[in-house]
Each structure stands twice: as C-alpha cells, then as structure tokens.
C-alpha cells in the first residue's frame, strides 16, 4: 500500500471515529437536556409546595 493509500485509510478511520463520537455526544446532550427539564419541573413543584405551606398563609 502506498503512503497516499495509507493516508486515505487513516483519514477514513478518523472520520468514522469522529462521526461515532459526535453521535454519542448528541445523544448525551439530549439526555442532559431531558434531565435538566425534569429537574426544573421538580424544582417548580417543590417551590409551589413550599409557598403553599409558608407561615402566614
């Protein structure tokens, strides 16, 4: 195999690796966004409950 062919193989392998990593990162970002949304909802529920039971109400 020539040096040019080896470079093409290396480039293709790098591209495939980066593409797979990007897909994993997109999946993780989506998971984190869902977790943040869930956390925001829980915080809202807790805040509402605390305000309902605040002294003087």
mmCIF file of the N, C-alpha and C atoms, coordinates in Angstrom:
data_MODEL
# 
_entry.id   MODEL 
# 
loop_
_atom_site.group_PDB 
_atom_site.id 
_atom_site.type_symbol 
_atom_site.label_atom_id 
_atom_site.label_alt_id 
_atom_site.label_comp_id 
_atom_site.label_asym_id 
_atom_site.label_entity_id 
_atom_site.label_seq_id 
_atom_site.pdbx_PDB_ins_code 
_atom_site.Cartn_x 
_atom_site.Cartn_y 
_atom_site.Cartn_z 
_atom_site.occupancy 
_atom_site.B_iso_or_equiv 
_atom_site.pdbx_formal_charge 
_atom_site.auth_seq_id 
_atom_site.auth_comp_id 
_atom_site.auth_asym_id 
_atom_site.auth_atom_id 
_atom_site.pdbx_PDB_model_num 
ATOM 1   N N  . UNK A 1 1  ? 0.856   -1.173 0.000  1.00 0.00 ? 1  UNK A N  1 
ATOM 2   C CA . UNK A 1 1  ? 0.000   0.000  0.000  1.00 0.00 ? 1  UNK A CA 1 
ATOM 3   C C  . UNK A 1 1  ? 0.902   1.236  0.000  1.00 0.00 ? 1  UNK A C  1 
ATOM 4   N N  . UNK A 1 2  ? 0.548   2.203  -0.802 1.00 0.00 ? 2  UNK A N  1 
ATOM 5   C CA . UNK A 1 2  ? 1.347   3.425  -0.884 1.00 0.00 ? 2  UNK A CA 1 
ATOM 6   C C  . UNK A 1 2  ? 1.038   4.343  0.292  1.00 0.00 ? 2  UNK A C  1 
ATOM 7   N N  . UNK A 1 3  ? 1.892   5.300  0.459  1.00 0.00 ? 3  UNK A N  1 
ATOM 8   C CA . UNK A 1 3  ? 1.706   6.277  1.540  1.00 0.00 ? 3  UNK A CA 1 
ATOM 9   C C  . UNK A 1 3  ? 0.393   7.035  1.371  1.00 0.00 ? 3  UNK A C  1 
ATOM 10  N N  . UNK A 1 4  ? 0.032   7.354  0.140  1.00 0.00 ? 4  UNK A N  1 
ATOM 11  C CA . UNK A 1 4  ? -1.230  8.059  -0.130 1.00 0.00 ? 4  UNK A CA 1 
ATOM 12  C C  . UNK A 1 4  ? -2.415  7.182  0.270  1.00 0.00 ? 4  UNK A C  1 
ATOM 13  N N  . UNK A 1 5  ? -2.354  5.902  -0.084 1.00 0.00 ? 5  UNK A N  1 
ATOM 14  C CA . UNK A 1 5  ? -3.435  4.980  0.294  1.00 0.00 ? 5  UNK A CA 1 
ATOM 15  C C  . UNK A 1 5  ? -3.548  4.854  1.807  1.00 0.00 ? 5  UNK A C  1 
ATOM 16  N N  . UNK A 1 6  ? -2.396  4.791  2.491  1.00 0.00 ? 6  UNK A N  1 
ATOM 17  C CA . UNK A 1 6  ? -2.404  4.699  3.949  1.00 0.00 ? 6  UNK A CA 1 
ATOM 18  C C  . UNK A 1 6  ? -3.020  5.951  4.556  1.00 0.00 ? 6  UNK A C  1 
ATOM 19  N N  . UNK A 1 7  ? -2.701  7.106  4.006  1.00 0.00 ? 7  UNK A N  1 
ATOM 20  C CA . UNK A 1 7  ? -3.277  8.363  4.499  1.00 0.00 ? 7  UNK A CA 1 
ATOM 21  C C  . UNK A 1 7  ? -4.795  8.372  4.322  1.00 0.00 ? 7  UNK A C  1 
ATOM 22  N N  . UNK A 1 8  ? -5.254  7.842  3.203  1.00 0.00 ? 8  UNK A N  1 
ATOM 23  C CA . UNK A 1 8  ? -6.700  7.789  2.954  1.00 0.00 ? 8  UNK A CA 1 
ATOM 24  C C  . UNK A 1 8  ? -7.383  6.858  3.958  1.00 0.00 ? 8  UNK A C  1 
ATOM 25  N N  . UNK A 1 9  ? -6.750  5.723  4.235  1.00 0.00 ? 9  UNK A N  1 
ATOM 26  C CA . UNK A 1 9  ? -7.304  4.783  5.203  1.00 0.00 ? 9  UNK A CA 1 
ATOM 27  C C  . UNK A 1 9  ? -7.340  5.434  6.582  1.00 0.00 ? 9  UNK A C  1 
ATOM 28  N N  . UNK A 1 10 ? -6.242  6.105  6.960  1.00 0.00 ? 10 UNK A N  1 
ATOM 29  C CA . UNK A 1 10 ? -6.198  6.790  8.256  1.00 0.00 ? 10 UNK A CA 1 
ATOM 30  C C  . UNK A 1 10 ? -7.258  7.878  8.332  1.00 0.00 ? 10 UNK A C  1 
ATOM 31  N N  . UNK A 1 11 ? -7.407  8.618  7.250  1.00 0.00 ? 11 UNK A N  1 
ATOM 32  C CA . UNK A 1 11 ? -8.400  9.682  7.216  1.00 0.00 ? 11 UNK A CA 1 
ATOM 33  C C  . UNK A 1 11 ? -9.812  9.110  7.335  1.00 0.00 ? 11 UNK A C  1 
ATOM 34  N N  . UNK A 1 12 ? -10.078 8.027  6.627  1.00 0.00 ? 12 UNK A N  1 
ATOM 35  C CA . UNK A 1 12 ? -11.400 7.395  6.703  1.00 0.00 ? 12 UNK A CA 1 
ATOM 36  C C  . UNK A 1 12 ? -11.670 6.863  8.105  1.00 0.00 ? 12 UNK A C  1 
ATOM 37  N N  . UNK A 1 13 ? -10.670 6.248  8.728  1.00 0.00 ? 13 UNK A N  1 
ATOM 38  C CA . UNK A 1 13 ? -10.842 5.724  10.085 1.00 0.00 ? 13 UNK A CA 1 
ATOM 39  C C  . UNK A 1 13 ? -11.079 6.865  11.070 1.00 0.00 ? 13 UNK A C  1 
ATOM 40  N N  . UNK A 1 14 ? -10.346 7.950  10.906 1.00 0.00 ? 14 UNK A N  1 
ATOM 41  C CA . UNK A 1 14 ? -10.527 9.116  11.777 1.00 0.00 ? 14 UNK A CA 1 
ATOM 42  C C  . UNK A 1 14 ? -11.920 9.698  11.600 1.00 0.00 ? 14 UNK A C  1 
ATOM 43  N N  . UNK A 1 15 ? -12.364 9.807  10.360 1.00 0.00 ? 15 UNK A N  1 
ATOM 44  C CA . UNK A 1 15 ? -13.695 10.331 10.077 1.00 0.00 ? 15 UNK A CA 1 
ATOM 45  C C  . UNK A 1 15 ? -14.771 9.463  10.716 1.00 0.00 ? 15 UNK A C  1 
ATOM 46  N N  . UNK A 1 16 ? -14.657 8.156  10.577 1.00 0.00 ? 16 UNK A N  1 
ATOM 47  C CA . UNK A 1 16 ? -15.636 7.243  11.174 1.00 0.00 ? 16 UNK A CA 1 
ATOM 48  C C  . UNK A 1 16 ? -15.636 7.365  12.693 1.00 0.00 ? 16 UNK A C  1 
ATOM 49  N N  . UNK A 1 17 ? -14.455 7.452  13.276 1.00 0.00 ? 17 UNK A N  1 
ATOM 50  C CA . UNK A 1 17 ? -14.345 7.577  14.730 1.00 0.00 ? 17 UNK A CA 1 
ATOM 51  C C  . UNK A 1 17 ? -14.984 8.872  15.225 1.00 0.00 ? 17 UNK A C  1 
ATOM 52  N N  . UNK A 1 18 ? -14.685 9.968  14.539 1.00 0.00 ? 18 UNK A N  1 
ATOM 53  C CA . UNK A 1 18 ? -15.253 11.262 14.937 1.00 0.00 ? 18 UNK A CA 1 
ATOM 54  C C  . UNK A 1 18 ? -16.758 11.298 14.736 1.00 0.00 ? 18 UNK A C  1 
ATOM 55  N N  . UNK A 1 19 ? -17.239 10.667 13.681 1.00 0.00 ? 19 UNK A N  1 
ATOM 56  C CA . UNK A 1 19 ? -18.675 10.613 13.438 1.00 0.00 ? 19 UNK A CA 1 
ATOM 57  C C  . UNK A 1 19 ? -19.375 9.843  14.551 1.00 0.00 ? 19 UNK A C  1 
ATOM 58  N N  . UNK A 1 20 ? -18.794 8.724  14.955 1.00 0.00 ? 20 UNK A N  1 
ATOM 59  C CA . UNK A 1 20 ? -19.374 7.937  16.048 1.00 0.00 ? 20 UNK A CA 1 
ATOM 60  C C  . UNK A 1 20 ? -19.354 8.727  17.354 1.00 0.00 ? 20 UNK A C  1 
ATOM 61  N N  . UNK A 1 21 ? -18.252 9.412  17.612 1.00 0.00 ? 21 UNK A N  1 
ATOM 62  C CA . UNK A 1 21 ? -18.154 10.211 18.838 1.00 0.00 ? 21 UNK A CA 1 
ATOM 63  C C  . UNK A 1 21 ? -19.171 11.349 18.835 1.00 0.00 ? 21 UNK A C  1 
ATOM 64  N N  . UNK A 1 22 ? -19.357 11.985 17.693 1.00 0.00 ? 22 UNK A N  1 
ATOM 65  C CA . UNK A 1 22 ? -20.340 13.069 17.584 1.00 0.00 ? 22 UNK A CA 1 
ATOM 66  C C  . UNK A 1 22 ? -21.750 12.546 17.863 1.00 0.00 ? 22 UNK A C  1 
ATOM 67  N N  . UNK A 1 23 ? -22.060 11.364 17.353 1.00 0.00 ? 23 UNK A N  1 
ATOM 68  C CA . UNK A 1 23 ? -23.380 10.772 17.599 1.00 0.00 ? 23 UNK A CA 1 
ATOM 69  C C  . UNK A 1 23 ? -23.577 10.502 19.089 1.00 0.00 ? 23 UNK A C  1 
ATOM 70  N N  . UNK A 1 24 ? -22.542 9.988  19.745 1.00 0.00 ? 24 UNK A N  1 
ATOM 71  C CA . UNK A 1 24 ? -22.623 9.733  21.185 1.00 0.00 ? 24 UNK A CA 1 
ATOM 72  C C  . UNK A 1 24 ? -22.810 11.033 21.962 1.00 0.00 ? 24 UNK A C  1 
ATOM 73  N N  . UNK A 1 25 ? -22.100 12.061 21.556 1.00 0.00 ? 25 UNK A N  1 
ATOM 74  C CA . UNK A 1 25 ? -22.223 13.354 22.230 1.00 0.00 ? 25 UNK A CA 1 
ATOM 75  C C  . UNK A 1 25 ? -23.607 13.956 22.041 1.00 0.00 ? 25 UNK A C  1 
ATOM 76  N N  . UNK A 1 26 ? -24.161 13.829 20.833 1.00 0.00 ? 26 UNK A N  1 
ATOM 77  C CA . UNK A 1 26 ? -25.527 14.327 20.597 1.00 0.00 ? 26 UNK A CA 1 
ATOM 78  C C  . UNK A 1 26 ? -26.520 13.603 21.496 1.00 0.00 ? 26 UNK A C  1 
ATOM 79  N N  . UNK A 1 27 ? -26.348 12.299 21.625 1.00 0.00 ? 27 UNK A N  1 
ATOM 80  C CA . UNK A 1 27 ? -27.230 11.515 22.488 1.00 0.00 ? 27 UNK A CA 1 
ATOM 81  C C  . UNK A 1 27 ? -27.100 11.974 23.933 1.00 0.00 ? 27 UNK A C  1 
ATOM 82  N N  . UNK A 1 28 ? -25.882 12.191 24.383 1.00 0.00 ? 28 UNK A N  1 
ATOM 83  C CA . UNK A 1 28 ? -25.666 12.620 25.770 1.00 0.00 ? 28 UNK A CA 1 
ATOM 84  C C  . UNK A 1 28 ? -26.251 14.010 26.021 1.00 0.00 ? 28 UNK A C  1 
ATOM 85  N N  . UNK A 1 29 ? -26.103 14.910 25.055 1.00 0.00 ? 29 UNK A N  1 
ATOM 86  C CA . UNK A 1 29 ? -26.677 16.259 25.187 1.00 0.00 ? 29 UNK A CA 1 
ATOM 87  C C  . UNK A 1 29 ? -28.192 16.168 25.311 1.00 0.00 ? 29 UNK A C  1 
ATOM 88  N N  . UNK A 1 30 ? -28.802 15.321 24.509 1.00 0.00 ? 30 UNK A N  1 
ATOM 89  C CA . UNK A 1 30 ? -30.250 15.131 24.584 1.00 0.00 ? 30 UNK A CA 1 
ATOM 90  C C  . UNK A 1 30 ? -30.651 14.605 25.957 1.00 0.00 ? 30 UNK A C  1 
ATOM 91  N N  . UNK A 1 31 ? -29.896 13.637 26.476 1.00 0.00 ? 31 UNK A N  1 
ATOM 92  C CA . UNK A 1 31 ? -30.187 13.090 27.807 1.00 0.00 ? 31 UNK A CA 1 
ATOM 93  C C  . UNK A 1 31 ? -30.053 14.173 28.872 1.00 0.00 ? 31 UNK A C  1 
ATOM 94  N N  . UNK A 1 32 ? -28.996 14.966 28.782 1.00 0.00 ? 32 UNK A N  1 
ATOM 95  C CA . UNK A 1 32 ? -28.787 16.032 29.771 1.00 0.00 ? 32 UNK A CA 1 
ATOM 96  C C  . UNK A 1 32 ? -29.893 17.086 29.707 1.00 0.00 ? 32 UNK A C  1 
ATOM 97  N N  . UNK A 1 33 ? -30.346 17.405 28.511 1.00 0.00 ? 33 UNK A N  1 
ATOM 98  C CA . UNK A 1 33 ? -31.452 18.369 28.383 1.00 0.00 ? 33 UNK A CA 1 
ATOM 99  C C  . UNK A 1 33 ? -32.717 17.828 29.039 1.00 0.00 ? 33 UNK A C  1 
ATOM 100 N N  . UNK A 1 34 ? -32.983 16.539 28.853 1.00 0.00 ? 34 UNK A N  1 
ATOM 101 C CA . UNK A 1 34 ? -34.158 15.929 29.497 1.00 0.00 ? 34 UNK A CA 1 
ATOM 102 C C  . UNK A 1 34 ? -34.019 15.965 31.014 1.00 0.00 ? 34 UNK A C  1 
ATOM 103 N N  . UNK A 1 35 ? -32.822 15.632 31.497 1.00 0.00 ? 35 UNK A N  1 
ATOM 104 C CA . UNK A 1 35 ? -32.592 15.650 32.943 1.00 0.00 ? 35 UNK A CA 1 
ATOM 105 C C  . UNK A 1 35 ? -32.759 17.055 33.505 1.00 0.00 ? 35 UNK A C  1 
ATOM 106 N N  . UNK A 1 36 ? -32.270 18.055 32.787 1.00 0.00 ? 36 UNK A N  1 
ATOM 107 C CA . UNK A 1 36 ? -32.440 19.445 33.243 1.00 0.00 ? 36 UNK A CA 1 
ATOM 108 C C  . UNK A 1 36 ? -33.904 19.850 33.249 1.00 0.00 ? 36 UNK A C  1 
ATOM 109 N N  . UNK A 1 37 ? -34.649 19.436 32.240 1.00 0.00 ? 37 UNK A N  1 
ATOM 110 C CA . UNK A 1 37 ? -36.079 19.744 32.197 1.00 0.00 ? 37 UNK A CA 1 
ATOM 111 C C  . UNK A 1 37 ? -36.792 19.075 33.366 1.00 0.00 ? 37 UNK A C  1 
ATOM 112 N N  . UNK A 1 38 ? -36.459 17.820 33.652 1.00 0.00 ? 38 UNK A N  1 
ATOM 113 C CA . UNK A 1 38 ? -37.058 17.111 34.784 1.00 0.00 ? 38 UNK A CA 1 
ATOM 114 C C  . UNK A 1 38 ? -36.714 17.804 36.094 1.00 0.00 ? 38 UNK A C  1 
ATOM 115 N N  . UNK A 1 39 ? -35.466 18.217 36.237 1.00 0.00 ? 39 UNK A N  1 
ATOM 116 C CA . UNK A 1 39 ? -35.043 18.916 37.447 1.00 0.00 ? 39 UNK A CA 1 
ATOM 117 C C  . UNK A 1 39 ? -35.806 20.229 37.598 1.00 0.00 ? 39 UNK A C  1 
ATOM 118 N N  . UNK A 1 40 ? -35.971 20.951 36.506 1.00 0.00 ? 40 UNK A N  1 
ATOM 119 C CA . UNK A 1 40 ? -36.730 22.201 36.552 1.00 0.00 ? 40 UNK A CA 1 
ATOM 120 C C  . UNK A 1 40 ? -38.167 21.972 36.991 1.00 0.00 ? 40 UNK A C  1 
ATOM 121 N N  . UNK A 1 41 ? -38.778 20.895 36.487 1.00 0.00 ? 41 UNK A N  1 
ATOM 122 C CA . UNK A 1 41 ? -40.147 20.577 36.891 1.00 0.00 ? 41 UNK A CA 1 
ATOM 123 C C  . UNK A 1 41 ? -40.217 20.231 38.380 1.00 0.00 ? 41 UNK A C  1 
ATOM 124 N N  . UNK A 1 42 ? -39.266 19.442 38.849 1.00 0.00 ? 42 UNK A N  1 
ATOM 125 C CA . UNK A 1 42 ? -39.257 19.084 40.288 1.00 0.00 ? 42 UNK A CA 1 
ATOM 126 C C  . UNK A 1 42 ? -39.055 20.314 41.146 1.00 0.00 ? 42 UNK A C  1 
ATOM 127 N N  . UNK A 1 43 ? -38.161 21.211 40.716 1.00 0.00 ? 43 UNK A N  1 
ATOM 128 C CA . UNK A 1 43 ? -37.922 22.437 41.481 1.00 0.00 ? 43 UNK A CA 1 
ATOM 129 C C  . UNK A 1 43 ? -39.194 23.279 41.542 1.00 0.00 ? 43 UNK A C  1 
ATOM 130 N N  . UNK A 1 44 ? -39.923 23.339 40.450 1.00 0.00 ? 44 UNK A N  1 
ATOM 131 C CA . UNK A 1 44 ? -41.173 24.098 40.420 1.00 0.00 ? 44 UNK A CA 1 
ATOM 132 C C  . UNK A 1 44 ? -42.198 23.497 41.391 1.00 0.00 ? 44 UNK A C  1 
ATOM 133 N N  . UNK A 1 45 ? -42.323 22.171 41.362 1.00 0.00 ? 45 UNK A N  1 
ATOM 134 C CA . UNK A 1 45 ? -43.270 21.501 42.263 1.00 0.00 ? 45 UNK A CA 1 
ATOM 135 C C  . UNK A 1 45 ? -42.893 21.763 43.721 1.00 0.00 ? 45 UNK A C  1 
ATOM 136 N N  . UNK A 1 46 ? -41.616 21.654 44.038 1.00 0.00 ? 46 UNK A N  1 
ATOM 137 C CA . UNK A 1 46 ? -41.167 21.878 45.417 1.00 0.00 ? 46 UNK A CA 1 
ATOM 138 C C  . UNK A 1 46 ? -41.391 23.331 45.819 1.00 0.00 ? 46 UNK A C  1 
ATOM 139 N N  . UNK A 1 47 ? -41.074 24.260 44.927 1.00 0.00 ? 47 UNK A N  1 
ATOM 140 C CA . UNK A 1 47 ? -41.276 25.680 45.220 1.00 0.00 ? 47 UNK A CA 1 
ATOM 141 C C  . UNK A 1 47 ? -42.750 25.981 45.474 1.00 0.00 ? 47 UNK A C  1 
ATOM 142 N N  . UNK A 1 48 ? -43.620 25.416 44.654 1.00 0.00 ? 48 UNK A N  1 
ATOM 143 C CA . UNK A 1 48 ? -45.055 25.624 44.824 1.00 0.00 ? 48 UNK A CA 1 
ATOM 144 C C  . UNK A 1 48 ? -45.522 25.066 46.161 1.00 0.00 ? 48 UNK A C  1 
ATOM 145 N N  . UNK A 1 49 ? -45.046 23.871 46.493 1.00 0.00 ? 49 UNK A N  1 
ATOM 146 C CA . UNK A 1 49 ? -45.439 23.255 47.767 1.00 0.00 ? 49 UNK A CA 1 
ATOM 147 C C  . UNK A 1 49 ? -44.944 24.086 48.941 1.00 0.00 ? 49 UNK A C  1 
ATOM 148 N N  . UNK A 1 50 ? -43.727 24.577 48.869 1.00 0.00 ? 50 UNK A N  1 
ATOM 149 C CA . UNK A 1 50 ? -43.176 25.388 49.958 1.00 0.00 ? 50 UNK A CA 1 
ATOM 150 C C  . UNK A 1 50 ? -43.951 26.696 50.108 1.00 0.00 ? 50 UNK A C  1 
ATOM 151 N N  . UNK A 1 51 ? -44.305 27.317 48.990 1.00 0.00 ? 51 UNK A N  1 
ATOM 152 C CA . UNK A 1 51 ? -45.059 28.571 49.048 1.00 0.00 ? 51 UNK A CA 1 
ATOM 153 C C  . UNK A 1 51 ? -46.463 28.358 49.609 1.00 0.00 ? 51 UNK A C  1 
ATOM 154 N N  . UNK A 1 52 ? -47.056 27.196 49.334 1.00 0.00 ? 52 UNK A N  1 
ATOM 155 C CA . UNK A 1 52 ? -48.383 26.889 49.845 1.00 0.00 ? 52 UNK A CA 1 
ATOM 156 C C  . UNK A 1 52 ? -48.378 26.742 51.369 1.00 0.00 ? 52 UNK A C  1 
ATOM 157 N N  . UNK A 1 53 ? -47.274 26.229 51.879 1.00 0.00 ? 53 UNK A N  1 
ATOM 158 C CA . UNK A 1 53 ? -47.184 25.947 53.318 1.00 0.00 ? 53 UNK A CA 1 
ATOM 159 C C  . UNK A 1 53 ? -46.349 26.977 54.061 1.00 0.00 ? 53 UNK A C  1 
ATOM 160 N N  . UNK A 1 54 ? -46.129 28.114 53.444 1.00 0.00 ? 54 UNK A N  1 
ATOM 161 C CA . UNK A 1 54 ? -45.331 29.170 54.081 1.00 0.00 ? 54 UNK A CA 1 
ATOM 162 C C  . UNK A 1 54 ? -46.095 29.738 55.275 1.00 0.00 ? 54 UNK A C  1 
ATOM 163 N N  . UNK A 1 55 ? -45.383 30.124 56.338 1.00 0.00 ? 55 UNK A N  1 
ATOM 164 C CA . UNK A 1 55 ? -46.044 30.728 57.501 1.00 0.00 ? 55 UNK A CA 1 
ATOM 165 C C  . UNK A 1 55 ? -46.818 31.976 57.106 1.00 0.00 ? 55 UNK A C  1 
ATOM 166 N N  . UNK A 1 56 ? -47.955 32.177 57.740 1.00 0.00 ? 56 UNK A N  1 
ATOM 167 C CA . UNK A 1 56 ? -48.773 33.355 57.471 1.00 0.00 ? 56 UNK A CA 1 
ATOM 168 C C  . UNK A 1 56 ? -49.754 33.150 56.339 1.00 0.00 ? 56 UNK A C  1 
ATOM 169 N N  . UNK A 1 57 ? -49.867 31.949 55.842 1.00 0.00 ? 57 UNK A N  1 
ATOM 170 C CA . UNK A 1 57 ? -50.821 31.686 54.748 1.00 0.00 ? 57 UNK A CA 1 
ATOM 171 C C  . UNK A 1 57 ? -51.980 30.880 55.260 1.00 0.00 ? 57 UNK A C  1 
# 
